[in-house]
Structure formats: C-alpha cells, structure tokens
Amino acid sequence: MLLGATTPGLEILSVHHGLAIHALAHERVWASRGGRLYTRALLGGPWQLADRLPEPAWQRLLGRSALIGQTLRLGIHSVVPLSSRAQLIVATGRLWRVEDGRWQEALRFDFRKPARLGVLQTAEGLVFCGEYTLNPRRDRPIRLWRSDDGARTFQQVFAFPVGQVRHIHFIQQDPHDGALWLGTGDRDAESAIWRSTDSGETWLRVGGGDQRWRAIGVAFLNDAVVWGTDAGCDAGRFTNLALRWDRQTGALTTLAELQGPVHGVTALPDGTVLLATGCEGGANEIDRRVHLWAVRGSGHPQEIARFAAGLQPKRAQYPVLHFAQGQAESERIWLVGRGLLAGSLVALEARLA
C-alpha cells in the first residue's frame, strides 16, 4: 500500500520511486531519472539506460535527488519518441533531437520549457512546439513552431498577438479527423480551445471566454471531446469541472464538479477517460489530496483513487498526478505523482480494478 493512497478503483501493479514516465510508444515505455533516459518493453522487463542528457556535472549530481531536481527544474522534462531510434527531449531552455546517441539542438527557447502536452508529432510526421512562459505582463506574442523535416529544424508557423493569451497549454491531434487542437490560458478572456485543419497555420476558436475552456489537455472520443478545467489558485472560487463537448452539436455539458484543478487527462483504449486533479493551494480546492476520476461512456464520473499531498514546499512542486503520453495505446495505466506523501516523484503502473 502506498503511503497516503486510497485506490478502490485502481489496481497498482508496480511502483517506481524517483522515475518519471513520459511516453508509451513503439511497444516501449520511455522514462527518465534526472538527466538519464530509460526505456523498457511495454509489457514488462528491466529498465535499460538509453542515453544521458548533455549537462554539467553539477546538474547531473544534483538531479539525482528528485526533490532537488524538481526545485531547480533540472534534468529531462519530457520525451516524445519520434521512432524506435529517435526521440525529442525537452530540457530546460532546449528541445533536443536524439538519434543513435547523437544529440542535436533542434530549438532553443527564450523561456523555460513547453507544457507537458506542448510538443506533438502528428500522424503525418509534422512536429509542433507551443510556447509556455509565465508571461505575467502579457507583453509578448505567444508562438507556435512547426518542423517539416522530422524535428531537425523548426520555423514559427503561428503566433497569438500580444495580450490575447498568456501561454499555450497543449497541442494535440484528433485521431478521428486529423485536426489539431490547442489550448490557451489563463484569465477568462485568454482561456480558449482552438482547432486547426491546415497544419497549424490558422486557428478557429472552438470556445472560450471563461474558466470552462481552460484546460491542460483533452481526451478524444468518437462522439465527444472531454476535459477537466485547470482553474488554479488564480481563479478565485470557481469550481473545477469535468466537461464534455459534443462533436455533433457543439454543446458543452458539465459532467461533474471536481475537488481541484485538473493537471492530468487521458483516454484508455476502451474509451474510458481519466482525469487527475492537483493541489495548488487555491481557495477553490476542497482538500489536500490529488484525486483520480474515471469517465466511462455516458455514465457519471466516478472517483477511483486519491493520494495525500506531501510535505515539501509548493515552490519545489505542488502535488499533482500526470499520465504518460500515448496512453490510448495500452490497457496498462502509467501515472506519475509529484509532491505526494507517497514520494516527491513516484511512477505507478496500474490498471482499472
């Protein structure tokens, strides 16, 4: 049993402390520990060291501690497998293309990093990267880059004008029609979900103008798109929601009220959508727990697990639960908990009970 965890709807198969799971792709699981990239077979087996981030020795040493690494934002932040041999690695200030041990700087940021779902490889092989910066004064255009050559080079394909949005929360591809979806935040006027059918060159707003349209990602179903609101500690007493957007009518329906802002969303192969809340310390949070919800078909969402928050400072990492990218390809669920009582960084392999 994990310390501070209650998991009636979740069967935990394995626990990995200090490991961040990033993606499921090409029949493998991709993970990192500090600046080290690991992989293993999707259905099990030992972890194998695949590569190391080129970083100074002091960063490599400090990054061995999950708590210190999270506080200083060291190591590998996210991984997008391009093929069985090539990966995109997001580290502070850079997007690297790695193939057969060769590290190429594909894009250098003038901000820290894109959001967790801010880098995308489409089914057609295009690669996108969206700008996620604090931007407190709203005084910069927010850019979207695209690569047409397998992430070897990037060009700006679109930019939101100064003051229109604070930053880009996600970019994803709808598997049903190939359209791109993108989310922005954070104030009411900045919160919106957008859709593009021309490879990111122009964007049509699906909806926006209030906190219901502030999301860190969406889950695509045959008849709907589902997400949870990311109304954080700056959103007053707005109650976070699980929402369903109907593909046919465009109607937005509230499925349930949630305990806090949603920082994790994914769809499983059977169409079940999972939503995970975080603890930012806002007035709109019910408790000091991270909650995991399941939305099955047209039924009412059910809470299937909860995890107590840890004691580490919020500056280091507020409590949150994420999912591996590519989760729709696997019945096994990979969760990454940060700032929990169970550990400052812990990965869980699980399945629905």
C-alpha positions as CSV (number, residue, x, y, z in Angstrom):
1,M,0.0,0.0,0.0
2,L,1.3,3.4,-0.9
3,L,1.6,5.9,1.9
4,G,-1.4,8.2,2.0
5,A,-3.1,6.5,-1.0
6,T,-6.6,5.1,-1.3
7,T,-7.2,3.2,-4.6
8,P,-10.5,1.3,-4.6
9,G,-10.9,1.6,-8.4
10,L,-7.3,1.1,-9.3
11,E,-5.0,-2.0,-9.1
12,I,-1.4,-1.0,-8.7
13,L,0.9,-3.4,-10.5
14,S,4.3,-1.8,-9.8
15,V,5.8,1.3,-8.1
16,H,8.9,3.1,-9.2
17,H,10.3,5.8,-6.9
18,G,12.3,8.6,-8.5
19,L,11.3,7.7,-12.0
20,A,9.3,9.9,-14.4
21,I,7.3,8.1,-17.1
22,H,6.9,10.2,-20.2
23,A,5.5,8.2,-23.1
24,L,4.3,4.8,-24.4
25,A,5.4,4.3,-28.0
26,H,6.8,1.7,-30.3
27,E,6.0,-1.1,-27.9
28,R,8.1,0.6,-25.2
29,V,7.9,2.7,-22.1
30,W,10.1,5.9,-22.1
31,A,11.1,7.3,-18.7
32,S,13.8,9.5,-17.1
33,R,15.6,9.8,-13.8
34,G,17.2,13.3,-13.6
35,G,19.1,13.6,-16.9
36,R,19.2,9.9,-17.7
37,L,16.8,8.4,-20.3
38,Y,15.5,4.9,-19.7
39,T,13.3,2.5,-21.7
40,R,11.8,-0.9,-21.2
41,A,9.3,-3.2,-23.0
42,L,5.7,-2.1,-22.7
43,L,4.6,-5.4,-21.1
44,G,7.5,-5.7,-18.7
45,G,11.2,-6.4,-18.3
46,P,14.2,-4.5,-16.9
47,W,14.8,-0.8,-17.4
48,Q,17.6,-0.1,-19.8
49,L,19.7,3.1,-19.8
50,A,19.2,4.6,-23.3
51,D,21.1,7.8,-23.1
52,R,22.2,10.8,-20.9
53,L,21.4,14.5,-21.2
54,P,24.5,16.5,-22.0
55,E,24.6,18.6,-18.9
56,P,27.2,20.0,-16.5
57,A,28.5,17.6,-13.8
58,W,26.9,19.7,-11.0
59,Q,23.5,19.4,-12.6
60,R,23.9,15.7,-13.1
61,L,24.8,15.3,-9.4
62,L,22.0,17.5,-8.0
63,G,19.5,15.9,-10.4
64,R,19.9,12.5,-8.7
65,S,17.6,13.8,-6.0
66,A,14.0,14.1,-7.2
67,L,13.3,16.8,-4.7
68,I,16.3,19.0,-5.7
69,G,15.8,18.3,-9.4
70,Q,12.2,19.4,-9.2
71,T,13.1,22.5,-7.2
72,L,15.8,23.6,-9.6
73,R,14.0,22.3,-12.7
74,L,16.9,20.1,-13.7
75,G,17.1,17.1,-16.0
76,I,14.7,15.8,-18.6
77,H,11.3,17.4,-18.5
78,S,9.5,15.4,-21.3
79,V,10.2,12.8,-24.0
80,V,8.4,12.5,-27.4
81,P,9.5,9.3,-29.2
82,L,9.7,10.1,-33.0
83,S,10.6,6.5,-33.9
84,S,12.1,3.4,-32.2
85,R,15.6,5.1,-32.7
86,A,14.9,8.8,-32.4
87,Q,13.4,10.9,-29.6
88,L,12.6,14.6,-28.8
89,I,13.9,15.5,-25.4
90,V,12.7,18.7,-23.6
91,A,15.2,20.0,-21.1
92,T,15.3,23.5,-19.5
93,G,15.7,26.0,-22.4
94,R,16.1,23.5,-25.2
95,L,14.4,20.9,-27.4
96,W,16.9,18.2,-28.4
97,R,16.6,15.7,-31.2
98,V,18.4,12.5,-30.2
99,E,19.1,9.6,-32.6
100,D,21.5,6.7,-32.1
101,G,23.3,8.7,-29.3
102,R,23.7,11.9,-31.3
103,W,22.2,15.0,-29.6
104,Q,21.2,17.8,-31.9
105,E,19.8,21.1,-30.5
106,A,16.6,21.4,-32.6
107,L,15.1,24.5,-30.9
108,R,16.4,26.9,-28.2
109,F,13.8,28.6,-26.1
110,D,13.9,32.1,-24.5
111,F,11.5,30.6,-21.9
112,R,11.9,27.6,-19.6
113,K,10.1,24.9,-21.5
114,P,6.8,24.0,-23.2
115,A,4.0,22.5,-21.2
116,R,3.7,18.7,-20.8
117,L,1.5,18.3,-23.8
118,G,3.2,21.2,-25.7
119,V,5.2,19.1,-28.1
120,L,3.4,16.9,-30.7
121,Q,4.4,14.7,-33.5
122,T,1.4,14.2,-35.9
123,A,0.4,11.1,-37.8
124,E,1.7,12.8,-40.9
125,G,5.2,13.4,-39.3
126,L,4.9,17.1,-38.6
127,V,6.3,18.2,-35.2
128,F,4.9,21.1,-33.2
129,C,6.1,23.0,-30.2
130,G,4.0,25.6,-28.3
131,E,5.3,28.4,-26.1
132,Y,4.6,28.1,-22.4
133,T,6.0,31.0,-20.4
134,L,4.9,32.8,-17.2
135,N,4.3,36.0,-19.2
136,P,3.0,37.9,-16.2
137,R,2.7,41.2,-18.0
138,R,1.1,39.7,-21.2
139,D,3.7,41.7,-23.2
140,R,4.9,39.1,-25.7
141,P,3.4,37.3,-28.6
142,I,2.9,33.6,-27.9
143,R,4.4,31.4,-30.6
144,L,3.9,28.0,-32.2
145,W,6.7,26.3,-34.1
146,R,6.5,23.6,-36.7
147,S,9.1,21.2,-38.2
148,D,8.5,19.7,-41.6
149,D,11.8,17.7,-41.6
150,G,11.4,15.3,-38.7
151,A,12.3,17.8,-35.9
152,R,15.7,18.7,-37.4
153,T,14.7,22.3,-37.8
154,F,11.8,24.4,-36.7
155,Q,10.1,27.6,-38.0
156,Q,7.4,29.7,-36.5
157,V,4.1,28.8,-38.0
158,F,1.7,30.9,-35.9
159,A,1.7,33.5,-33.1
160,F,-1.0,34.8,-30.8
161,P,-0.8,38.7,-30.7
162,V,0.5,40.4,-27.6
163,G,-2.2,40.3,-24.9
164,Q,-4.5,37.8,-26.5
165,V,-3.3,34.8,-24.4
166,R,-0.9,34.2,-21.6
167,H,0.6,30.9,-23.0
168,I,-0.2,27.6,-24.8
169,H,-1.3,24.7,-22.6
170,F,-1.3,21.9,-25.1
171,I,-1.4,20.9,-28.7
172,Q,-2.9,17.5,-29.7
173,Q,-4.1,15.8,-32.8
174,D,-7.6,14.4,-33.0
175,P,-7.3,10.8,-34.2
176,H,-10.8,10.9,-35.7
177,D,-10.2,13.5,-38.3
178,G,-6.6,14.6,-38.0
179,A,-7.4,18.2,-36.9
180,L,-5.1,19.9,-34.4
181,W,-6.4,21.1,-31.1
182,L,-4.7,23.7,-28.9
183,G,-5.5,25.2,-25.5
184,T,-4.6,28.6,-24.1
185,G,-5.0,30.3,-20.7
186,D,-5.2,31.7,-18.1
187,R,-7.7,34.6,-17.4
188,D,-11.2,34.2,-18.6
189,A,-10.6,36.2,-21.9
190,E,-7.4,34.2,-22.5
191,S,-8.9,30.8,-21.8
192,A,-9.9,29.0,-25.0
193,I,-9.7,25.8,-27.1
194,W,-8.8,26.2,-30.7
195,R,-8.9,23.9,-33.8
196,S,-6.8,23.9,-37.0
197,T,-7.2,22.0,-40.2
198,D,-4.3,23.5,-42.1
199,S,-1.3,22.2,-40.2
200,G,-1.4,25.0,-37.6
201,E,-1.3,28.0,-39.9
202,T,-4.7,29.3,-38.9
203,W,-6.9,28.5,-35.8
204,L,-10.6,28.6,-35.3
205,R,-11.8,29.0,-31.7
206,V,-14.0,26.1,-30.6
207,G,-15.0,28.0,-27.5
208,G,-13.6,30.3,-24.8
209,G,-14.1,33.3,-22.6
210,D,-14.4,31.7,-19.2
211,Q,-12.7,29.1,-17.0
212,R,-14.6,26.2,-18.5
213,W,-12.3,26.5,-21.5
214,R,-9.1,26.5,-19.5
215,A,-7.6,23.0,-19.9
216,I,-4.2,21.4,-19.9
217,G,-5.3,18.8,-22.4
218,V,-8.3,17.0,-23.9
219,A,-9.4,13.4,-24.4
220,F,-10.8,12.5,-27.8
221,L,-13.8,10.1,-28.1
222,N,-15.9,9.0,-31.1
223,D,-18.8,11.3,-30.3
224,A,-17.2,13.9,-27.9
225,V,-14.2,15.6,-26.5
226,V,-13.7,15.5,-22.7
227,W,-11.5,17.6,-20.4
228,G,-11.3,18.9,-16.9
229,T,-10.8,22.6,-16.1
230,D,-7.4,23.9,-15.0
231,A,-8.8,26.7,-12.9
232,G,-5.8,27.1,-10.5
233,C,-5.1,29.3,-7.4
234,D,-5.6,32.4,-9.5
235,A,-9.2,31.5,-10.4
236,G,-10.9,32.6,-7.1
237,R,-13.7,30.2,-6.0
238,F,-14.5,28.9,-9.5
239,T,-15.4,25.2,-9.0
240,N,-13.4,23.0,-11.3
241,L,-15.4,20.8,-13.6
242,A,-15.3,17.7,-15.8
243,L,-16.8,18.7,-19.2
244,R,-18.0,17.1,-22.4
245,W,-18.1,18.8,-25.8
246,D,-20.5,17.1,-28.2
247,R,-19.0,16.7,-31.7
248,Q,-22.3,16.9,-33.5
249,T,-24.0,19.8,-31.7
250,G,-21.0,21.7,-30.2
251,A,-22.8,21.7,-26.8
252,L,-20.7,21.9,-23.7
253,T,-22.1,19.8,-20.8
254,T,-20.9,19.6,-17.2
255,L,-20.3,16.0,-16.1
256,A,-19.2,16.6,-12.5
257,E,-17.7,19.0,-10.0
258,L,-14.1,18.2,-9.1
259,Q,-12.0,18.9,-6.0
260,G,-9.3,20.9,-7.7
261,P,-7.7,21.9,-11.0
262,V,-7.1,19.1,-13.5
263,H,-3.5,18.5,-14.4
264,G,-3.8,15.1,-16.0
265,V,-6.2,13.8,-18.7
266,T,-6.0,10.8,-20.9
267,A,-8.2,8.3,-22.8
268,L,-7.8,4.5,-22.5
269,P,-8.3,2.1,-25.4
270,D,-11.8,1.2,-24.3
271,G,-12.9,4.9,-24.3
272,T,-12.6,5.5,-20.6
273,V,-11.3,9.0,-19.8
274,L,-9.2,9.6,-16.7
275,L,-8.9,13.0,-15.1
276,A,-6.5,13.8,-12.2
277,T,-6.6,16.9,-10.0
278,G,-3.7,18.8,-8.5
279,C,-3.2,20.9,-5.3
280,E,-2.1,24.4,-6.0
281,G,-3.4,25.8,-2.7
282,G,-6.3,27.8,-4.2
283,A,-9.5,28.9,-2.5
284,N,-11.4,26.6,-4.9
285,E,-9.8,23.4,-3.7
286,I,-11.7,21.0,-1.4
287,D,-8.8,19.3,0.4
288,R,-5.1,18.5,0.3
289,R,-5.4,15.4,-1.9
290,V,-4.9,14.5,-5.5
291,H,-8.0,12.8,-6.9
292,L,-8.3,10.4,-9.9
293,W,-11.6,10.2,-11.7
294,A,-12.9,7.9,-14.4
295,V,-15.5,8.8,-17.0
296,R,-16.9,5.7,-18.6
297,G,-19.1,6.2,-21.7
298,S,-22.2,8.3,-20.9
299,G,-22.1,7.4,-17.2
300,H,-21.5,9.8,-14.4
301,P,-17.8,10.2,-13.5
302,Q,-16.5,8.2,-10.6
303,E,-13.6,8.9,-8.3
304,I,-11.4,5.8,-8.3
305,A,-8.3,6.9,-6.3
306,R,-6.9,9.6,-4.1
307,F,-3.4,10.4,-2.9
308,A,-2.5,12.6,0.1
309,A,-0.3,15.6,-0.5
310,G,3.3,15.6,0.6
311,L,5.1,18.0,2.9
312,Q,7.5,19.5,0.5
313,P,7.3,23.3,-0.3
314,K,5.0,24.3,-3.1
315,R,7.9,26.1,-4.7
316,A,9.6,22.7,-5.2
317,Q,6.5,21.0,-6.6
318,Y,2.8,21.2,-5.7
319,P,1.1,17.8,-5.6
320,V,0.0,16.6,-9.0
321,L,-0.7,13.5,-11.0
322,H,0.1,13.1,-14.7
323,F,-0.3,10.4,-17.3
324,A,2.2,9.1,-19.9
325,Q,1.6,10.3,-23.4
326,G,0.3,7.5,-25.7
327,Q,-1.9,6.0,-23.0
328,A,-4.6,5.2,-25.6
329,E,-2.3,2.5,-26.9
330,S,-2.1,0.5,-23.7
331,E,-4.5,-1.1,-21.3
332,R,-1.9,-0.6,-18.5
333,I,-2.1,2.8,-17.0
334,W,1.1,4.8,-16.2
335,L,0.8,7.6,-13.7
336,V,3.4,10.0,-12.4
337,G,2.9,11.5,-9.0
338,R,4.8,14.6,-7.9
339,G,4.7,16.2,-4.4
340,L,2.8,13.3,-2.9
341,L,3.0,11.8,0.6
342,A,4.0,8.6,-1.2
343,G,7.0,10.3,-2.6
344,S,8.3,13.5,-4.2
345,L,8.4,11.6,-7.5
346,V,6.8,8.2,-8.0
347,A,5.6,6.3,-11.1
348,L,2.8,3.8,-10.9
349,E,1.9,1.0,-13.3
350,A,-1.7,0.2,-12.8
351,R,-5.0,-1.0,-14.3
352,L,-8.6,-0.4,-13.5
353,A,-9.9,-2.6,-10.8
